[in-house]
Amino acid sequence: MITKETIKELVSANYDMLRQTRRHLHRHPELSFHETETARYIANLLAQWNIDHQTGIAGNGLVALIKGKNPDSKTVALRADMDALPIQEENKVAYRSLNTGIMHACGHDVHTTCLLGVAYLLQKLKTEFEGTVKLIFQPAEEVLPGGAQQMITEGVLDNPKPATIVAQHVFPELPVGKVGFRTGEYMASSDEINIYVRGKGGHAAMPERGDDAVWVASQLIVALKKRVDEQAPEGVPTVLSFGKIVGNGAHNVFPAEVAIHGTFRTFDESWRATVHTLLHEVAAEITGKQGLSYEVIIDKGYPVLINNDKVTQAAIEAAKTYLGEEQVVTLPRRMTVEDFAYYAQRVPACFYRLGVANHEKGITSGLHTPTFDVDEESIRIGTGLLTWIALKQLANK
């Protein structure tokens, strides 16, 4: 029987290798849909460890299988994303990004390292457990339409079909050593909203000869915010925010078009569809009153991420056993998004958080910032815990 002590000892024995793996990945980040060298690096390691794997899924994605005894008895999937962000790193560390304007500011280097660590450990332990562990190295989590949906379309959840799927994500809001879970709804759906208000451009000093599209756009933003706030179902978290407005006029020139870009997020798919309709209705109403035209384009993003109660509760119990009950916390719902939600729609899933902060070391920056970093002890914890959870998922009937 594999014990938690066995896993912890194996992780410790290979910790230097794992840390160097993370640092290599951190030095060489690649943007979504361009993770060519990252995929090659992962494939080379899997080949060195004699792990069966497939490359070129959804572009740069990989899938590996670790088959234990009686491999057809049950399959559990684990997923790590591997793309980086268009951010210039400001950390003064030896392993800082070598790729100008690109950085692992969301911790996907840690996710990939931990999953590689799981692969290495389970390959060594494959004669001591039953079932199969499917390892999914996913490209393009950061950019719509996201790599998860494309990997699913190309059959990543088939042959063999996993009974459950688990992923972890770095979390600077928790100190290293702690992990966080939530059953049920955890992360919101997300849509990118693009609205165009169009009229006749002209001289601002002669408004009777042109259309003040900027003013109409401002009225539209206020009306949309008010209408959505008024109609939002009670108890349903809702965010409608506009972060970019472009009117390419001048101090004294009405632009012919004003573009409004924003995001809509919620936890209710029915309300989500209602708001999509509402955006068109309010835009038609406000622009119509002033004789202007409009266009609404909604880029539908990731769905609500729902953690399966049974799978997540089993993962929580595994985490308490592996780390100690005091190290496991319950998380609130978040308005941020994750394309892991697509897997969770197909397979009972658990998406949890790995603490990476260390205030004494000054490691406190948030995700998607140029100074984000992790306490590398989180690699030891993330690799061991994910391995332990996978084995416990296999054992659960």
N, C-alpha and C positions, 0 to 999 in steps of 0.2 A: 504494500500500500504506500502511495506517495503521501508524505506528510508535509505540512507547511514548513517544517524545519529543513526538509530536503530541498524544497524550492528556494528558501532563503539562503541556504549554503551554496546552491548552484549559482544563484544571482550574484552573491558576493564574490565567488570565485571568478566570475566573468564580468565583474563590474567595470574594470578598466577598459575592456573591449567595448562594452556598451557605451561608456562615456565617450570614447574616441569615435564611435559610430555617430553619436549625436553631434559631436563637434564637427565631424566631416560634413554631415548633412547641413548643419547650421552655416558652415562656410560657403556652401555651394547651393543656395536656394534657387528654385525655379518657379516661375509663375504658372498659374492654372493653364492646363492643356499644353504646357511646354516642359514637363518634368522628365525629359528624355534621359539626362545623365543620372538623375535620381533613380529612375526605373532601372537603368543599367547597373547601378551600384547595388541596388536591392537584389536584382537577379544574380549578380555575381556572388553575393554572400549566400544566397539560397543554394546555388550550385555547389559552392565550396562545402556546404553542410549536407549535401546529398538530399536535398528536399525537393520533391516534385513540385513544379510550378509552371504556370502559363503566363506569358507576357502579351502585351499589345491589346489588352482589353480596354475598350473605350479610349483608345489612344495609348496612354502610358500606364494603364492599370495592370496589376499583377494579382494572381491568385495562387496560393500554395496550399498543399494538403499534407497534414501530418496524420498518418494512419496508425492507430494503435492496434491492439488485439481486437478481433471481431469488428473490423472497421465499418461494416454496414449497419451496426446496431443503432448508432445515433451520430449525427453530425452537429457540431456547434460552430458558428462562424464568429470571427473577430475581425473588426475593421479599423484601419488607420488611414487617415488622409495624409497627403504628402506634398501639397502645393504650398507656395509661399505668397507673400503680399508685396505690392509695389510701394515699399517703404524703404527709405535710406536709414540704415542702422546707425545709431549714435553710441552704442556701447563700446567702451574701450577695453575689449577683452581679446585674448589671443585667438579666439575662434570666431571673431566677428565676420560678417558676410563679406565675401570677396567679389560679389556681383553687385555692381553699382545700382542703387535704387531698388534692390530686391532684398527682402529679409524674411526670415521665419519669425514673424511677429505674432503668430497665433499658436505657436508651439507644435506645429505639425512635424517638425524634426523630432520632437520628443515622442509623439504618437508613433511615428514610423520606427524609431529606435526601440521602443517598448515592444512593438509587435515583432520586430526582428528578434528581440530577446526571447519572447515567447516561443518563436519558431525554433531557436537554438536549444532552449531548455526541453521543449516537448519532443524534439527529435532525439534527444538523449534519453528521454523517459518513455519512448513510444512502446516499449515492451511491457510497461507497467500500468497502462490504462487501456480502457476499452472505448472504441468509437473513433471518430475522425474529427479533427479540428481544421476548419477552413479559414485561411488567413487572407484577408482582402486588403490589398494596398491600393488605395483609391486616389486618382488624380482629381484636381479641379473641384474642391469643395467650396472655394471662395467665390466663384463666379457662376452666375446662371448660364446654362440650365443645371450646372452641377454634375460632377462625375458619377454620383450614386445612381441617378436615374439612367444614365447611359450604360453603366455596368450591369444594372438589372436587365435592361433591354437586351444586352448581349449575353445574358444567361448566367450571371455570377451567382445567382441563388438557386441554380439547378445543378444536377449531376456532380455531387450529391446536394440535395436540398437540405439546408440546415433547419433544425428544430427550433433553435434560438439564435440570436445575434447580439453581440455585446461590443460596445466601444467606450473608450475613455477620452476625456479632453482635459488639458491643463486648465488650471483655475487659480489665478493669482489672488483671488479673494479668500482663499484658504491657505494656511501655512503648510509647508511641506510636512508630510506625515499624516495629514488628514485627507479624507475623501468625502464626497457628498453625493447623495442619491435623492431621487424623488420618483415615486410611483405615479402613474397616470400622466396627465398633461404636464409637460415640462417646458417646452420651448414653442414659440409662436409660429404661425404661418407668416409669410412675408410676400408682399407684392410691390413691384416698382411702378410708380404712377408717373405718367408723362402726359401733361395737358398743354395744348397749344391754343392760345387765344390769338385770333387773326382779324386784322382790320385794314384800314387804309392808312398808310404812313403819311406823315406830313409835318408842317412847322407847328411847334407847340404854341407859338404865339397866335396861331389862327386855328383854334380847335374846331371851328365850324367846317373846315376843309379836310380834316383828318379824324382818325379815331384814336382815342387815348387808351390804347390796349393795355398799358401798364396799370392804369387806374382800374380798368375792368378786371384785370388779372388779380389785383389786390382784393377787389370785392368778392371775386370767386373764391379765393383762399379763405377769407373770413366766413363766407357762406358755407363752404364745405366743412370747415372745422365745426361750425355751430350745428349744422344738420347732423353730422355724424355723432357729435357729443349728445345731442338730444335724443337720437334714436337708438343709441347703443344699448343692447340688452343689459339689464341689471346683473352685475357680478361677472360680466364678460370683459376681461382686460382688452382695451382697444387703443391703438396708437395710429393717428393719421398726422404725419409731419411732413413739411416741405422744406427741403434743405438747399434747394437751388432754384433761382429765378433768373432767367436770361432775357433781357429786352435790349436788343442791340441798336438802341437809339443814341441820343446825345442829350446834353442839357436842354436843348431847345428843339429836339426832334422826336416825334412819335415814331416808334418802331412799328413795322407792319405785322410783327409777330412777337409774342412773349411766350417763352417756354417755361413751364413750371414742373419741377421734378421733385418727387417725394416718395414716401414709403407708407404702406398700410400694413398693420400687423394686428393679429387677434388670435383667439383660441377656438373660435366657433366657425365652422365651414359654412353654415347657413348664413350667418351674419356677414361673413366674408363675401359671399355672392351678392347679398343685398347691397353692400357698400359699392361693389363694382357697378351695379345698376344706378345707384345713387349718384356716383361721380358723373355719369353721363347726363342724368336728369338735371342736376344742379348747374352743370356747365352750360347746358342748353338754355336753361332759365335765365342765368345771369348774362350770358353773352347776347341772348336774343333780345333782351330789354334794350340793349344799346346798339343793336343792329350789327353785331360782330359775329364771326363764326368761330367754331372750336373743333378740336379733335382730342379725343381721349384715347391713349394707348396704355394698356395695362399689361406689363410683363409679369405674368403669374409666376411667383417664386415657390419656395419650399413650403410644404404643408406643415401642420402642427405636429410636433414630435411627441408621441405618446409612448411612455414606458409601460410595458406589460406588467401588471401587478405581480403575477406569480414569478416571472423571470427576475424582475427587479428585487423582489423580496428575498429570493434565493441568493442574489448577488450581494444584498445587504448583509445577510447572515454570513456569507462567505467572507466578506470584508471584515466583519466584527471578529470572526475567528482568526483571520490572518493578521489583522493590525491591532485588534483590541477594540472593545465597544466604544471607548471614549474617543476614538479616532474617526468615527463614522458619524456624519451629521446629515440632517434632513435639509434639503434645499427648497427655496421658494420657486414659483414659476418665473420664467424669464421671457422678456420680449425679444431677445435675440433669437437667431434661427440657425438651423443645421440641416444639411441635406441627408444626414443619417435618417431623417424622418421618413424618407422613401423606403428604406429597408424595413423600418418599423411598421409600415403599412402592409408589408408582405409576410413578415416573420415576427413572432413574439420577441420583443427587444428590450435592451437595457442600455441607456446612455448615461454615464456617470462622470463625476468630476474628480480630478487629481490635483490636490493642493501642491503648489510650487513656490509659494512666497517664503521669504526669510527676511524679516525686518532687521535683524541684527547684521545681516550681510548687505542690506540695502537693496534687496531684490523684492521690489514692491510695485513695479510698473504694470499697468494694465495691458490687456490684449490689444493688438493693432496699434501699438505705440512704438516709436523708434528706440525706446530704451527697455522694451520688454526682454526679460530673461527669466531663467528658472534656477532654483536650487537643484543641482544635478543629483542630489539624493532622491529626488522625485523619480528619476529613472530606475533606481533600485526598487522603489516601492511600486511604481507603475508596472514594471516587468513582472515582478513576483506576484502582485495581486491579480493581474490579468490572467496569468497562468493558473493561479489557484481558482479563480472564478470559472475559467474554461473547464477545468477538471471537475468542479462541482456541478456545472451545468450538464456535463456528460453523464455524471452519476445520477442526476435527478431523473426519475422515471415519470 
